[in-house]
Amino acid sequence: MLEIKDLNVAYGKVPVIWDLSLKIDSEAVGLFGPNGAGKTTLINCILGLIRPVSGTINFEGQNIVGMETHKIARLGIALVPQERELFPLMSVEENLKAGAAYIPHARNHIVDSMNFVFTIFPVLKERLSQKAGTMSGGEQRMLAVGRALMARPKLLILDEPSVGLQPSIVIEMFAKLRQIKNEGVAILLTEQNVKQGLKVIDRGYVIENGRIVLEDESKDLAQNEHVKKAYLGV
């Protein structure tokens, strides 16, 4: 589905990603690493917000490097940003519908998409008329994920979805992500909460200082000595 080969990215003359290769099929893939490792930079490259120095990003066989962000979204890639970026004065229903508004293949399936979102996040159905800005942090995160799902994506990218959430909500959110994966939506998850992230993904990569240093299945990453020491506190 998504294949990145030999990607190099720089801010001005400062390199931030070196020779990065990554692949996602119909699965959930994690990208783990500390702040500043290059996780968000990679997402911005996939979405066309940053143009790499070299390398290719292929989505379903099409090189999307240099493509405009709205065109990439229409191909079937949706993002849940770290800061949620909801419309706080708009209702839950209005925020959800906004997720499909500019995606031609999604506009014709708004009712079906909303019903799908409600199977994942029943609380959103109960809060349709509530303004997004008055919801709790956990509910806003659910709404942000729901809005992204309204675009009927083939690949859902989540940038640090656990940030700012209390532990019980984090556990619930990752359970929801497993449910989304089981419904056939591929996932790319960037996350510092490696312990919870490993419970969702099929495979994972560890990025440090702009380079992929580890790649393995989730169960093997959980047993890797470097991962246990650096990210799991074991």
C-alpha beads as a LAMMPS data file, in Angstrom:
LAMMPS data file: protein, C-alpha beads

234 atoms
233 bonds

1 atom types
1 bond types

-500.0 500.0 xlo xhi
-500.0 500.0 ylo yhi
-500.0 500.0 zlo zhi

Masses

1 110.0

Atoms # bond

1 1 1 0.000 0.000 0.000
2 1 1 2.613 2.557 1.155
3 1 1 6.266 2.074 0.349
4 1 1 9.006 4.570 1.202
5 1 1 12.471 4.017 -0.218
6 1 1 15.769 5.749 0.591
7 1 1 14.125 8.924 1.870
8 1 1 16.370 11.863 2.778
9 1 1 14.923 15.038 4.279
10 1 1 16.567 18.283 5.371
11 1 1 15.503 21.592 6.849
12 1 1 17.629 23.985 4.860
13 1 1 21.093 22.451 4.940
14 1 1 20.425 20.442 8.107
15 1 1 19.645 16.754 7.408
16 1 1 16.885 15.306 9.611
17 1 1 16.093 11.955 7.948
18 1 1 18.691 9.673 6.369
19 1 1 18.076 6.848 3.872
20 1 1 14.770 5.858 5.469
21 1 1 12.818 2.941 4.025
22 1 1 9.458 1.775 5.358
23 1 1 6.591 -0.334 4.076
24 1 1 2.922 -0.706 5.068
25 1 1 0.508 -3.251 3.617
26 1 1 -3.005 -3.944 4.917
27 1 1 -1.836 -3.863 8.540
28 1 1 -1.020 -1.658 11.490
29 1 1 2.554 -0.392 11.630
30 1 1 4.171 1.554 14.447
31 1 1 6.924 4.148 14.265
32 1 1 8.526 4.629 17.650
33 1 1 11.217 6.985 18.826
34 1 1 12.008 9.948 21.086
35 1 1 11.040 13.556 20.447
36 1 1 13.040 14.993 17.589
37 1 1 13.733 11.605 16.015
38 1 1 11.939 12.491 12.776
39 1 1 8.511 10.900 13.231
40 1 1 6.417 13.987 12.481
41 1 1 8.784 15.047 9.710
42 1 1 8.163 11.708 8.024
43 1 1 4.395 12.178 8.293
44 1 1 4.680 15.641 6.783
45 1 1 6.611 14.164 3.859
46 1 1 3.955 11.516 3.266
47 1 1 1.276 14.226 3.243
48 1 1 3.201 16.463 0.863
49 1 1 3.818 19.216 3.422
50 1 1 7.586 18.759 3.118
51 1 1 9.426 17.770 -0.042
52 1 1 12.297 15.339 0.538
53 1 1 15.780 15.888 -0.811
54 1 1 15.691 12.438 -2.405
55 1 1 13.858 9.138 -2.256
56 1 1 10.398 7.927 -3.223
57 1 1 7.036 7.608 -1.467
58 1 1 4.682 5.291 -3.336
59 1 1 1.034 4.883 -2.388
60 1 1 -0.715 2.052 -4.184
61 1 1 1.982 2.116 -6.852
62 1 1 1.914 5.881 -7.444
63 1 1 4.814 8.143 -6.485
64 1 1 3.248 10.933 -4.422
65 1 1 6.397 13.002 -3.861
66 1 1 5.611 16.528 -5.042
67 1 1 1.859 15.931 -5.066
68 1 1 -0.371 18.506 -3.348
69 1 1 -1.714 17.529 0.063
70 1 1 -5.404 17.629 -0.898
71 1 1 -4.732 15.285 -3.806
72 1 1 -2.897 12.871 -1.506
73 1 1 -5.892 12.916 0.846
74 1 1 -8.196 12.074 -2.050
75 1 1 -6.077 9.013 -2.827
76 1 1 -7.027 7.599 0.567
77 1 1 -4.629 8.858 3.237
78 1 1 -6.063 10.547 6.346
79 1 1 -4.248 12.089 9.308
80 1 1 -5.157 12.466 12.959
81 1 1 -2.748 15.237 14.039
82 1 1 -1.213 15.384 17.475
83 1 1 -3.006 18.642 18.327
84 1 1 -6.420 17.284 17.164
85 1 1 -7.177 20.584 15.316
86 1 1 -10.943 20.357 15.649
87 1 1 -13.370 23.212 14.996
88 1 1 -14.192 24.018 18.642
89 1 1 -17.298 26.148 17.986
90 1 1 -18.806 23.582 15.636
91 1 1 -20.849 20.613 16.792
92 1 1 -19.672 17.019 16.809
93 1 1 -21.879 16.361 13.784
94 1 1 -20.460 19.329 11.886
95 1 1 -16.891 18.280 12.663
96 1 1 -17.579 14.752 11.450
97 1 1 -19.168 15.935 8.205
98 1 1 -16.178 18.227 7.625
99 1 1 -14.024 15.110 7.409
100 1 1 -15.829 14.049 4.237
101 1 1 -16.520 17.472 2.754
102 1 1 -13.543 17.670 0.392
103 1 1 -13.127 13.976 -0.441
104 1 1 -15.276 13.191 -3.516
105 1 1 -15.623 9.455 -2.859
106 1 1 -16.545 10.138 0.795
107 1 1 -19.202 12.819 0.246
108 1 1 -21.612 10.266 -1.188
109 1 1 -21.346 7.980 1.838
110 1 1 -21.664 10.359 4.781
111 1 1 -24.481 8.446 6.489
112 1 1 -22.711 5.092 6.157
113 1 1 -19.445 6.618 7.344
114 1 1 -21.081 8.200 10.385
115 1 1 -22.673 4.878 11.312
116 1 1 -19.238 3.258 11.021
117 1 1 -17.750 5.930 13.295
118 1 1 -20.537 5.362 15.825
119 1 1 -19.744 1.632 15.978
120 1 1 -16.197 2.594 17.006
121 1 1 -17.068 5.587 19.207
122 1 1 -20.688 5.296 20.464
123 1 1 -20.236 8.363 22.674
124 1 1 -20.050 10.579 19.584
125 1 1 -23.580 9.599 18.590
126 1 1 -24.779 10.769 21.994
127 1 1 -22.997 14.130 21.592
128 1 1 -23.891 15.070 18.019
129 1 1 -25.163 18.543 18.913
130 1 1 -22.443 19.307 21.483
131 1 1 -19.757 21.816 20.540
132 1 1 -16.404 20.113 20.093
133 1 1 -14.603 22.640 22.288
134 1 1 -16.678 21.672 25.332
135 1 1 -15.743 17.986 25.211
136 1 1 -13.102 16.315 27.363
137 1 1 -9.645 15.683 25.990
138 1 1 -10.357 12.006 25.447
139 1 1 -13.636 12.726 23.677
140 1 1 -11.952 15.286 21.445
141 1 1 -9.333 12.701 20.479
142 1 1 -12.111 10.262 19.600
143 1 1 -13.775 12.962 17.505
144 1 1 -10.500 13.683 15.704
145 1 1 -10.144 9.998 14.819
146 1 1 -13.800 9.831 13.813
147 1 1 -13.445 12.863 11.564
148 1 1 -10.464 11.228 9.821
149 1 1 -12.481 8.028 9.313
150 1 1 -15.218 10.050 7.610
151 1 1 -12.836 10.426 4.661
152 1 1 -13.064 6.634 4.206
153 1 1 -9.271 6.284 4.174
154 1 1 -7.297 3.283 3.057
155 1 1 -4.468 4.406 5.352
156 1 1 -5.040 6.189 8.669
157 1 1 -2.018 8.011 10.110
158 1 1 -2.058 8.902 13.797
159 1 1 0.588 11.247 15.204
160 1 1 1.093 10.617 18.932
161 1 1 -2.586 9.896 19.762
162 1 1 -1.888 9.316 23.472
163 1 1 -0.383 12.766 24.119
164 1 1 -2.198 14.611 26.911
165 1 1 -4.563 11.767 27.785
166 1 1 -4.892 10.140 31.193
167 1 1 -3.800 6.475 31.364
168 1 1 -7.290 4.973 31.407
169 1 1 -8.268 6.938 28.289
170 1 1 -5.045 5.897 26.566
171 1 1 -5.910 2.224 27.094
172 1 1 -9.415 2.807 25.732
173 1 1 -8.092 4.722 22.717
174 1 1 -5.666 1.985 21.740
175 1 1 -8.441 -0.600 22.074
176 1 1 -10.421 1.490 19.575
177 1 1 -7.444 1.524 17.211
178 1 1 -7.330 -2.266 17.282
179 1 1 -11.020 -2.256 16.362
180 1 1 -10.359 0.101 13.438
181 1 1 -7.538 -2.132 12.219
182 1 1 -9.833 -5.153 12.411
183 1 1 -12.315 -3.307 10.199
184 1 1 -9.748 -3.273 7.407
185 1 1 -8.214 0.207 7.693
186 1 1 -4.418 0.201 7.498
187 1 1 -2.735 2.226 10.244
188 1 1 0.543 4.083 10.638
189 1 1 0.979 4.994 14.285
190 1 1 3.710 7.258 15.638
191 1 1 3.860 7.008 19.395
192 1 1 6.092 7.527 22.421
193 1 1 3.936 5.212 24.541
194 1 1 5.640 2.133 23.117
195 1 1 4.080 -0.267 25.623
196 1 1 0.531 0.492 24.479
197 1 1 1.510 0.970 20.855
198 1 1 2.970 -2.511 20.604
199 1 1 -0.424 -3.935 21.564
200 1 1 -2.033 -2.408 18.461
201 1 1 0.495 -2.936 15.691
202 1 1 1.517 -5.928 13.615
203 1 1 4.994 -4.613 12.847
204 1 1 7.063 -1.691 14.009
205 1 1 10.056 0.483 13.285
206 1 1 12.251 2.374 15.748
207 1 1 13.637 5.676 14.513
208 1 1 16.446 7.496 16.285
209 1 1 18.246 10.604 15.042
210 1 1 16.505 10.363 11.702
211 1 1 17.476 6.770 10.979
212 1 1 15.596 3.490 11.260
213 1 1 17.572 1.444 13.794
214 1 1 15.168 -1.466 14.278
215 1 1 12.410 -3.178 12.330
216 1 1 10.493 -6.240 13.513
217 1 1 7.145 -7.766 14.357
218 1 1 5.505 -6.319 17.463
219 1 1 6.053 -9.406 19.644
220 1 1 9.758 -9.428 18.817
221 1 1 10.155 -5.686 19.369
222 1 1 8.592 -6.144 22.805
223 1 1 11.376 -8.614 23.644
224 1 1 14.209 -6.608 22.094
225 1 1 16.721 -5.562 24.740
226 1 1 17.232 -2.070 23.308
227 1 1 13.485 -1.433 23.143
228 1 1 12.950 -2.745 26.668
229 1 1 15.722 -0.576 28.088
230 1 1 15.131 2.610 26.111
231 1 1 11.332 2.635 25.748
232 1 1 9.699 0.164 28.121
233 1 1 11.694 0.959 31.264
234 1 1 12.617 -2.684 31.786

Bonds

1 1 1 2
2 1 2 3
3 1 3 4
4 1 4 5
5 1 5 6
6 1 6 7
7 1 7 8
8 1 8 9
9 1 9 10
10 1 10 11
11 1 11 12
12 1 12 13
13 1 13 14
14 1 14 15
15 1 15 16
16 1 16 17
17 1 17 18
18 1 18 19
19 1 19 20
20 1 20 21
21 1 21 22
22 1 22 23
23 1 23 24
24 1 24 25
25 1 25 26
26 1 26 27
27 1 27 28
28 1 28 29
29 1 29 30
30 1 30 31
31 1 31 32
32 1 32 33
33 1 33 34
34 1 34 35
35 1 35 36
36 1 36 37
37 1 37 38
38 1 38 39
39 1 39 40
40 1 40 41
41 1 41 42
42 1 42 43
43 1 43 44
44 1 44 45
45 1 45 46
46 1 46 47
47 1 47 48
48 1 48 49
49 1 49 50
50 1 50 51
51 1 51 52
52 1 52 53
53 1 53 54
54 1 54 55
55 1 55 56
56 1 56 57
57 1 57 58
58 1 58 59
59 1 59 60
60 1 60 61
61 1 61 62
62 1 62 63
63 1 63 64
64 1 64 65
65 1 65 66
66 1 66 67
67 1 67 68
68 1 68 69
69 1 69 70
70 1 70 71
71 1 71 72
72 1 72 73
73 1 73 74
74 1 74 75
75 1 75 76
76 1 76 77
77 1 77 78
78 1 78 79
79 1 79 80
80 1 80 81
81 1 81 82
82 1 82 83
83 1 83 84
84 1 84 85
85 1 85 86
86 1 86 87
87 1 87 88
88 1 88 89
89 1 89 90
90 1 90 91
91 1 91 92
92 1 92 93
93 1 93 94
94 1 94 95
95 1 95 96
96 1 96 97
97 1 97 98
98 1 98 99
99 1 99 100
100 1 100 101
101 1 101 102
102 1 102 103
103 1 103 104
104 1 104 105
105 1 105 106
106 1 106 107
107 1 107 108
108 1 108 109
109 1 109 110
110 1 110 111
111 1 111 112
112 1 112 113
113 1 113 114
114 1 114 115
115 1 115 116
116 1 116 117
117 1 117 118
118 1 118 119
119 1 119 120
120 1 120 121
121 1 121 122
122 1 122 123
123 1 123 124
124 1 124 125
125 1 125 126
126 1 126 127
127 1 127 128
128 1 128 129
129 1 129 130
130 1 130 131
131 1 131 132
132 1 132 133
133 1 133 134
134 1 134 135
135 1 135 136
136 1 136 137
137 1 137 138
138 1 138 139
139 1 139 140
140 1 140 141
141 1 141 142
142 1 142 143
143 1 143 144
144 1 144 145
145 1 145 146
146 1 146 147
147 1 147 148
148 1 148 149
149 1 149 150
150 1 150 151
151 1 151 152
152 1 152 153
153 1 153 154
154 1 154 155
155 1 155 156
156 1 156 157
157 1 157 158
158 1 158 159
159 1 159 160
160 1 160 161
161 1 161 162
162 1 162 163
163 1 163 164
164 1 164 165
165 1 165 166
166 1 166 167
167 1 167 168
168 1 168 169
169 1 169 170
170 1 170 171
171 1 171 172
172 1 172 173
173 1 173 174
174 1 174 175
175 1 175 176
176 1 176 177
177 1 177 178
178 1 178 179
179 1 179 180
180 1 180 181
181 1 181 182
182 1 182 183
183 1 183 184
184 1 184 185
185 1 185 186
186 1 186 187
187 1 187 188
188 1 188 189
189 1 189 190
190 1 190 191
191 1 191 192
192 1 192 193
193 1 193 194
194 1 194 195
195 1 195 196
196 1 196 197
197 1 197 198
198 1 198 199
199 1 199 200
200 1 200 201
201 1 201 202
202 1 202 203
203 1 203 204
204 1 204 205
205 1 205 206
206 1 206 207
207 1 207 208
208 1 208 209
209 1 209 210
210 1 210 211
211 1 211 212
212 1 212 213
213 1 213 214
214 1 214 215
215 1 215 216
216 1 216 217
217 1 217 218
218 1 218 219
219 1 219 220
220 1 220 221
221 1 221 222
222 1 222 223
223 1 223 224
224 1 224 225
225 1 225 226
226 1 226 227
227 1 227 228
228 1 228 229
229 1 229 230
230 1 230 231
231 1 231 232
232 1 232 233
233 1 233 234
